[in-house]
C-alpha cells in the first residue's frame, strides 16, 4: 500500500475519497492507463517534435533519425504479435466449434 499511495495522489491525481472507494482492480487499471498515456505522449513528442528538429538542423545526421530509433522500447511490437497469436488461436477454436456444430 505504501508504494501505491504516492502514485494515486501524484500521477493519477486521486483524492483520498476516490482512493478509499476504488477497488484494487480499478486502481491497477488506472495505473495501466496512465502508463499507456505517457507512452503515447512520448511517441507523439518523438514523432512530431524531436525527430523533425534533429533531422532539419544545420548539422543534421547523414541518415535520418526515426522515432523508433529514439524510443525503441515504445515502438516495439512484440506484445502486439503475442496478442495476434492469441486471437488467432481463439479464432481457430471457434471455427472448429462451428464445423462440429455444422456436421451434427
Helices and strands as residue ranges (DSSP letters): H 2-9, H 16-21, H 24-45, I 46-50, H 51-56, H 67-70, H 72-75, H 78-103
